[in-house]
């Protein structure tokens, strides 16, 4: 049975998806730990 996942190096076209995962993970994980202003300042575009 084959794997449904493919592991590969990231390419520039992956940047938007990686940024979304990164920012959303920080906002979820560090809510009530890190200052709300800081979490709100995180951006998908930066």
PDB file of N, CA, C, O and CB in Angstrom:
ATOM      1  N   UNK A   1       0.843  -1.172   0.000  1.00  0.00           N
ATOM      2  CA  UNK A   1       0.000   0.000   0.000  1.00  0.00           C
ATOM      3  C   UNK A   1       0.893   1.240   0.000  1.00  0.00           C
ATOM      4  O   UNK A   1       1.800   1.346   0.825  1.00  0.00           O
ATOM      5  CB  UNK A   1      -0.962  -0.005   1.219  1.00  0.00           C
ATOM      6  N   UNK A   2       0.645   2.176  -0.915  1.00  0.00           N
ATOM      7  CA  UNK A   2       1.455   3.379  -1.043  1.00  0.00           C
ATOM      8  C   UNK A   2       1.059   4.458  -0.055  1.00  0.00           C
ATOM      9  O   UNK A   2      -0.048   4.473   0.482  1.00  0.00           O
ATOM     10  CB  UNK A   2       1.357   3.916  -2.436  1.00  0.00           C
ATOM     11  N   UNK A   3       1.990   5.349   0.162  1.00  0.00           N
ATOM     12  CA  UNK A   3       1.752   6.474   1.061  1.00  0.00           C
ATOM     13  C   UNK A   3       0.911   7.538   0.358  1.00  0.00           C
ATOM     14  O   UNK A   3       1.031   7.727  -0.853  1.00  0.00           O
ATOM     15  CB  UNK A   3       3.089   7.077   1.548  1.00  0.00           C
ATOM     16  N   UNK A   4       0.070   8.225   1.107  1.00  0.00           N
ATOM     17  CA  UNK A   4      -0.721   9.314   0.534  1.00  0.00           C
ATOM     18  C   UNK A   4       0.000  10.651   0.687  1.00  0.00           C
ATOM     19  O   UNK A   4      -0.509  11.684   0.252  1.00  0.00           O
ATOM     20  CB  UNK A   4      -2.103   9.380   1.199  1.00  0.00           C
ATOM     21  N   UNK A   5       1.180  10.634   1.302  1.00  0.00           N
ATOM     22  CA  UNK A   5       1.949  11.847   1.525  1.00  0.00           C
ATOM     23  C   UNK A   5       3.205  11.824   0.675  1.00  0.00           C
ATOM     24  O   UNK A   5       3.789  10.769   0.426  1.00  0.00           O
ATOM     25  CB  UNK A   5       2.304  12.005   3.008  1.00  0.00           C
ATOM     26  N   UNK A   6       3.609  13.001   0.238  1.00  0.00           N
ATOM     27  CA  UNK A   6       4.872  13.168  -0.452  1.00  0.00           C
ATOM     28  C   UNK A   6       5.678  14.180   0.337  1.00  0.00           C
ATOM     29  O   UNK A   6       5.201  15.281   0.613  1.00  0.00           O
ATOM     30  CB  UNK A   6       4.669  13.621  -1.937  1.00  0.00           C
ATOM     31  N   UNK A   7       6.883  13.817   0.697  1.00  0.00           N
ATOM     32  CA  UNK A   7       7.766  14.726   1.425  1.00  0.00           C
ATOM     33  C   UNK A   7       8.774  15.272   0.430  1.00  0.00           C
ATOM     34  O   UNK A   7       9.427  14.521  -0.295  1.00  0.00           O
ATOM     35  CB  UNK A   7       8.482  14.006   2.631  1.00  0.00           C
ATOM     36  N   UNK A   8       8.889  16.597   0.407  1.00  0.00           N
ATOM     37  CA  UNK A   8       9.816  17.246  -0.506  1.00  0.00           C
ATOM     38  C   UNK A   8      10.302  18.543   0.120  1.00  0.00           C
ATOM     39  O   UNK A   8       9.722  19.034   1.089  1.00  0.00           O
ATOM     40  CB  UNK A   8       9.152  17.511  -1.881  1.00  0.00           C
ATOM     41  N   UNK A   9      11.361  19.087  -0.436  1.00  0.00           N
ATOM     42  CA  UNK A   9      11.845  20.383   0.024  1.00  0.00           C
ATOM     43  C   UNK A   9      10.835  21.455  -0.373  1.00  0.00           C
ATOM     44  O   UNK A   9      10.194  21.371  -1.420  1.00  0.00           O
ATOM     45  CB  UNK A   9      13.253  20.698  -0.564  1.00  0.00           C
ATOM     46  N   UNK A  10      10.712  22.450   0.477  1.00  0.00           N
ATOM     47  CA  UNK A  10       9.817  23.569   0.172  1.00  0.00           C
ATOM     48  C   UNK A  10      10.378  24.373  -0.999  1.00  0.00           C
ATOM     49  O   UNK A  10      11.590  24.448  -1.202  1.00  0.00           O
ATOM     50  CB  UNK A  10       9.626  24.481   1.418  1.00  0.00           C
ATOM     51  N   UNK A  11       9.478  24.962  -1.751  1.00  0.00           N
ATOM     52  CA  UNK A  11       9.845  25.837  -2.867  1.00  0.00           C
ATOM     53  C   UNK A  11       9.184  27.195  -2.629  1.00  0.00           C
ATOM     54  O   UNK A  11       8.267  27.299  -1.814  1.00  0.00           O
ATOM     55  CB  UNK A  11       9.407  25.221  -4.258  1.00  0.00           C
ATOM     56  N   UNK A  12       9.637  28.232  -3.328  1.00  0.00           N
ATOM     57  CA  UNK A  12       9.068  29.565  -3.108  1.00  0.00           C
ATOM     58  C   UNK A  12       7.540  29.621  -3.191  1.00  0.00           C
ATOM     59  O   UNK A  12       6.920  30.406  -2.473  1.00  0.00           O
ATOM     60  CB  UNK A  12       9.643  30.516  -4.107  1.00  0.00           C
ATOM     61  N   UNK A  13       6.935  28.826  -4.029  1.00  0.00           N
ATOM     62  CA  UNK A  13       5.470  28.831  -4.136  1.00  0.00           C
ATOM     63  C   UNK A  13       4.779  28.321  -2.871  1.00  0.00           C
ATOM     64  O   UNK A  13       3.572  28.505  -2.714  1.00  0.00           O
ATOM     65  CB  UNK A  13       5.040  27.987  -5.318  1.00  0.00           C
ATOM     66  N   UNK A  14       5.522  27.687  -1.974  1.00  0.00           N
ATOM     67  CA  UNK A  14       4.961  27.178  -0.720  1.00  0.00           C
ATOM     68  C   UNK A  14       4.919  28.243   0.375  1.00  0.00           C
ATOM     69  O   UNK A  14       4.336  28.011   1.434  1.00  0.00           O
ATOM     70  CB  UNK A  14       5.767  25.987  -0.241  1.00  0.00           C
ATOM     71  N   UNK A  15       5.521  29.394   0.139  1.00  0.00           N
ATOM     72  CA  UNK A  15       5.701  30.404   1.188  1.00  0.00           C
ATOM     73  C   UNK A  15       4.392  30.828   1.845  1.00  0.00           C
ATOM     74  O   UNK A  15       4.337  30.947   3.069  1.00  0.00           O
ATOM     75  CB  UNK A  15       6.383  31.617   0.614  1.00  0.00           C
ATOM     76  N   UNK A  16       3.356  31.055   1.078  1.00  0.00           N
ATOM     77  CA  UNK A  16       2.082  31.511   1.658  1.00  0.00           C
ATOM     78  C   UNK A  16       1.498  30.461   2.598  1.00  0.00           C
ATOM     79  O   UNK A  16       1.010  30.805   3.675  1.00  0.00           O
ATOM     80  CB  UNK A  16       1.069  31.836   0.543  1.00  0.00           C
ATOM     81  N   UNK A  17       1.539  29.214   2.218  1.00  0.00           N
ATOM     82  CA  UNK A  17       1.014  28.146   3.064  1.00  0.00           C
ATOM     83  C   UNK A  17       1.835  27.952   4.325  1.00  0.00           C
ATOM     84  O   UNK A  17       1.285  27.742   5.405  1.00  0.00           O
ATOM     85  CB  UNK A  17       0.961  26.853   2.293  1.00  0.00           C
ATOM     86  N   UNK A  18       3.155  28.022   4.188  1.00  0.00           N
ATOM     87  CA  UNK A  18       4.037  27.889   5.349  1.00  0.00           C
ATOM     88  C   UNK A  18       3.804  29.055   6.310  1.00  0.00           C
ATOM     89  O   UNK A  18       3.755  28.857   7.524  1.00  0.00           O
ATOM     90  CB  UNK A  18       5.529  27.835   4.908  1.00  0.00           C
ATOM     91  N   UNK A  19       3.660  30.259   5.777  1.00  0.00           N
ATOM     92  CA  UNK A  19       3.409  31.437   6.620  1.00  0.00           C
ATOM     93  C   UNK A  19       2.100  31.295   7.379  1.00  0.00           C
ATOM     94  O   UNK A  19       2.033  31.631   8.561  1.00  0.00           O
ATOM     95  CB  UNK A  19       3.385  32.715   5.770  1.00  0.00           C
ATOM     96  N   UNK A  20       1.069  30.810   6.726  1.00  0.00           N
ATOM     97  CA  UNK A  20      -0.232  30.644   7.385  1.00  0.00           C
ATOM     98  C   UNK A  20      -0.135  29.644   8.530  1.00  0.00           C
ATOM     99  O   UNK A  20      -0.656  29.895   9.617  1.00  0.00           O
ATOM    100  CB  UNK A  20      -1.298  30.184   6.374  1.00  0.00           C
ATOM    101  N   UNK A  21       0.522  28.524   8.300  1.00  0.00           N
ATOM    102  CA  UNK A  21       0.688  27.524   9.362  1.00  0.00           C
ATOM    103  C   UNK A  21       1.485  28.119  10.515  1.00  0.00           C
ATOM    104  O   UNK A  21       1.130  27.927  11.678  1.00  0.00           O
ATOM    105  CB  UNK A  21       1.391  26.251   8.821  1.00  0.00           C
ATOM    106  N   UNK A  22       2.554  28.836  10.205  1.00  0.00           N
ATOM    107  CA  UNK A  22       3.417  29.423  11.235  1.00  0.00           C
ATOM    108  C   UNK A  22       2.648  30.429  12.101  1.00  0.00           C
ATOM    109  O   UNK A  22       2.666  30.339  13.328  1.00  0.00           O
ATOM    110  CB  UNK A  22       4.630  30.108  10.583  1.00  0.00           C
ATOM    111  N   UNK A  23       1.978  31.379  11.458  1.00  0.00           N
ATOM    112  CA  UNK A  23       1.254  32.426  12.192  1.00  0.00           C
ATOM    113  C   UNK A  23       0.093  31.831  12.984  1.00  0.00           C
ATOM    114  O   UNK A  23      -0.081  32.143  14.162  1.00  0.00           O
ATOM    115  CB  UNK A  23       0.733  33.504  11.221  1.00  0.00           C
ATOM    116  N   UNK A  24      -0.694  30.984  12.349  1.00  0.00           N
ATOM    117  CA  UNK A  24      -1.842  30.388  13.046  1.00  0.00           C
ATOM    118  C   UNK A  24      -1.394  29.525  14.220  1.00  0.00           C
ATOM    119  O   UNK A  24      -2.058  29.492  15.256  1.00  0.00           O
ATOM    120  CB  UNK A  24      -2.680  29.549  12.075  1.00  0.00           C
ATOM    121  N   UNK A  25      -0.273  28.828  14.063  1.00  0.00           N
ATOM    122  CA  UNK A  25       0.257  28.000  15.158  1.00  0.00           C
ATOM    123  C   UNK A  25       0.677  28.865  16.341  1.00  0.00           C
ATOM    124  O   UNK A  25       0.377  28.539  17.489  1.00  0.00           O
ATOM    125  CB  UNK A  25       1.452  27.160  14.671  1.00  0.00           C
ATOM    126  N   UNK A  26       1.376  29.973  16.060  1.00  0.00           N
ATOM    127  CA  UNK A  26       1.766  30.881  17.133  1.00  0.00           C
ATOM    128  C   UNK A  26       0.545  31.445  17.840  1.00  0.00           C
ATOM    129  O   UNK A  26       0.494  31.473  19.069  1.00  0.00           O
ATOM    130  CB  UNK A  26       2.627  32.015  16.587  1.00  0.00           C
ATOM    131  N   UNK A  27      -0.430  31.889  17.074  1.00  0.00           N
ATOM    132  CA  UNK A  27      -1.621  32.503  17.678  1.00  0.00           C
ATOM    133  C   UNK A  27      -2.395  31.511  18.535  1.00  0.00           C
ATOM    134  O   UNK A  27      -2.966  31.894  19.556  1.00  0.00           O
ATOM    135  CB  UNK A  27      -2.534  33.066  16.592  1.00  0.00           C
ATOM    136  N   UNK A  28      -2.423  30.269  18.143  1.00  0.00           N
ATOM    137  CA  UNK A  28      -3.136  29.241  18.905  1.00  0.00           C
ATOM    138  C   UNK A  28      -2.332  28.784  20.117  1.00  0.00           C
ATOM    139  O   UNK A  28      -2.864  28.691  21.223  1.00  0.00           O
ATOM    140  CB  UNK A  28      -3.453  28.045  18.012  1.00  0.00           C
ATOM    141  N   UNK A  29      -1.059  28.500  19.904  1.00  0.00           N
ATOM    142  CA  UNK A  29      -0.221  27.937  20.959  1.00  0.00           C
ATOM    143  C   UNK A  29       0.076  28.933  22.072  1.00  0.00           C
ATOM    144  O   UNK A  29       0.060  28.576  23.250  1.00  0.00           O
ATOM    145  CB  UNK A  29       1.072  27.438  20.372  1.00  0.00           C
ATOM    146  N   UNK A  30       0.348  30.186  21.699  1.00  0.00           N
ATOM    147  CA  UNK A  30       0.811  31.158  22.685  1.00  0.00           C
ATOM    148  C   UNK A  30      -0.269  32.117  23.171  1.00  0.00           C
ATOM    149  O   UNK A  30       0.038  33.079  23.875  1.00  0.00           O
ATOM    150  CB  UNK A  30       1.934  31.942  22.111  1.00  0.00           C
ATOM    151  N   UNK A  31      -1.530  31.875  22.808  1.00  0.00           N
ATOM    152  CA  UNK A  31      -2.639  32.679  23.334  1.00  0.00           C
ATOM    153  C   UNK A  31      -2.611  32.578  24.860  1.00  0.00           C
ATOM    154  O   UNK A  31      -2.433  31.490  25.407  1.00  0.00           O
ATOM    155  CB  UNK A  31      -4.030  32.195  22.756  1.00  0.00           C
ATOM    156  N   UNK A  32      -2.781  33.675  25.526  1.00  0.00           N
ATOM    157  CA  UNK A  32      -2.758  33.783  26.994  1.00  0.00           C
ATOM    158  C   UNK A  32      -1.363  33.593  27.594  1.00  0.00           C
ATOM    159  O   UNK A  32      -1.217  33.588  28.816  1.00  0.00           O
ATOM    160  CB  UNK A  32      -3.700  32.761  27.593  1.00  0.00           C
ATOM    161  N   UNK A  33      -0.340  33.437  26.755  1.00  0.00           N
ATOM    162  CA  UNK A  33       1.041  33.349  27.236  1.00  0.00           C
ATOM    163  C   UNK A  33       1.818  34.576  26.761  1.00  0.00           C
ATOM    164  O   UNK A  33       2.552  35.204  27.524  1.00  0.00           O
ATOM    165  CB  UNK A  33       1.726  32.035  26.739  1.00  0.00           C
ATOM    166  N   UNK A  34       1.637  34.899  25.482  1.00  0.00           N
ATOM    167  CA  UNK A  34       2.321  36.023  24.848  1.00  0.00           C
ATOM    168  C   UNK A  34       1.318  37.170  24.713  1.00  0.00           C
ATOM    169  O   UNK A  34       0.117  36.949  24.557  1.00  0.00           O
ATOM    170  CB  UNK A  34       2.917  35.617  23.447  1.00  0.00           C
ATOM    171  N   UNK A  35       1.827  38.382  24.775  1.00  0.00           N
ATOM    172  CA  UNK A  35       1.012  39.589  24.653  1.00  0.00           C
ATOM    173  C   UNK A  35       0.124  39.528  23.406  1.00  0.00           C
ATOM    174  O   UNK A  35       0.597  39.211  22.315  1.00  0.00           O
ATOM    175  CB  UNK A  35       1.911  40.835  24.604  1.00  0.00           C
ATOM    176  N   UNK A  36      -1.169  39.836  23.577  1.00  0.00           N
ATOM    177  CA  UNK A  36      -2.130  39.803  22.468  1.00  0.00           C
ATOM    178  C   UNK A  36      -1.733  40.738  21.324  1.00  0.00           C
ATOM    179  O   UNK A  36      -1.945  40.416  20.155  1.00  0.00           O
ATOM    180  CB  UNK A  36      -3.515  40.176  22.972  1.00  0.00           C
ATOM    181  N   UNK A  37      -1.157  41.892  21.661  1.00  0.00           N
ATOM    182  CA  UNK A  37      -0.722  42.832  20.620  1.00  0.00           C
ATOM    183  C   UNK A  37       0.336  42.205  19.730  1.00  0.00           C
ATOM    184  O   UNK A  37       0.317  42.379  18.512  1.00  0.00           O
ATOM    185  CB  UNK A  37      -0.180  44.121  21.249  1.00  0.00           C
ATOM    186  N   UNK A  38       1.261  41.475  20.343  1.00  0.00           N
ATOM    187  CA  UNK A  38       2.303  40.817  19.553  1.00  0.00           C
ATOM    188  C   UNK A  38       1.692  39.790  18.612  1.00  0.00           C
ATOM    189  O   UNK A  38       2.022  39.754  17.427  1.00  0.00           O
ATOM    190  CB  UNK A  38       3.338  40.145  20.472  1.00  0.00           C
ATOM    191  N   UNK A  39       0.807  38.962  19.136  1.00  0.00           N
ATOM    192  CA  UNK A  39       0.191  37.934  18.295  1.00  0.00           C
ATOM    193  C   UNK A  39      -0.616  38.562  17.165  1.00  0.00           C
ATOM    194  O   UNK A  39      -0.624  38.048  16.047  1.00  0.00           O
ATOM    195  CB  UNK A  39      -0.708  37.020  19.139  1.00  0.00           C
ATOM    196  N   UNK A  40      -1.290  39.663  17.447  1.00  0.00           N
ATOM    197  CA  UNK A  40      -2.062  40.350  16.414  1.00  0.00           C
ATOM    198  C   UNK A  40      -1.154  40.968  15.352  1.00  0.00           C
ATOM    199  O   UNK A  40      -1.567  41.160  14.208  1.00  0.00           O
ATOM    200  CB  UNK A  40      -2.939  41.432  17.042  1.00  0.00           C
ATOM    201  N   UNK A  41       0.080  41.275  15.735  1.00  0.00           N
ATOM    202  CA  UNK A  41       1.005  41.899  14.785  1.00  0.00           C
ATOM    203  C   UNK A  41       1.615  40.896  13.808  1.00  0.00           C
ATOM    204  O   UNK A  41       2.193  41.289  12.794  1.00  0.00           O
ATOM    205  CB  UNK A  41       2.111  42.605  15.537  1.00  0.00           C
ATOM    206  N   UNK A  42       1.490  39.614  14.105  1.00  0.00           N
ATOM    207  CA  UNK A  42       2.033  38.603  13.193  1.00  0.00           C
ATOM    208  C   UNK A  42       1.277  38.663  11.876  1.00  0.00           C
ATOM    209  O   UNK A  42       0.061  38.855  11.850  1.00  0.00           O
ATOM    210  CB  UNK A  42       1.944  37.178  13.815  1.00  0.00           C
ATOM    211  N   UNK A  43       2.002  38.499  10.800  1.00  0.00           N
ATOM    212  CA  UNK A  43       1.403  38.683   9.479  1.00  0.00           C
ATOM    213  C   UNK A  43       1.789  37.541   8.552  1.00  0.00           C
ATOM    214  O   UNK A  43       2.904  37.023   8.613  1.00  0.00           O
ATOM    215  CB  UNK A  43       1.832  40.024   8.873  1.00  0.00           C
ATOM    216  N   UNK A  44       0.862  37.160   7.704  1.00  0.00           N
ATOM    217  CA  UNK A  44       1.163  36.151   6.684  1.00  0.00           C
ATOM    218  C   UNK A  44       2.103  36.727   5.618  1.00  0.00           C
ATOM    219  O   UNK A  44       2.830  35.984   4.959  1.00  0.00           O
ATOM    220  CB  UNK A  44      -0.145  35.637   6.028  1.00  0.00           C
ATOM    221  N   UNK A  45       2.082  38.032   5.457  1.00  0.00           N
ATOM    222  CA  UNK A  45       2.853  38.667   4.389  1.00  0.00           C
ATOM    223  C   UNK A  45       4.303  38.960   4.755  1.00  0.00           C
ATOM    224  O   UNK A  45       5.144  39.079   3.864  1.00  0.00           O
ATOM    225  CB  UNK A  45       2.189  39.935   3.990  1.00  0.00           C
ATOM    226  N   UNK A  46       4.613  39.078   6.031  1.00  0.00           N
ATOM    227  CA  UNK A  46       5.984  39.440   6.440  1.00  0.00           C
ATOM    228  C   UNK A  46       6.951  38.328   6.138  1.00  0.00           C
ATOM    229  O   UNK A  46       8.144  38.456   6.414  1.00  0.00           O
ATOM    230  CB  UNK A  46       6.039  39.775   7.927  1.00  0.00           C
TER     231      UNK A  46
END
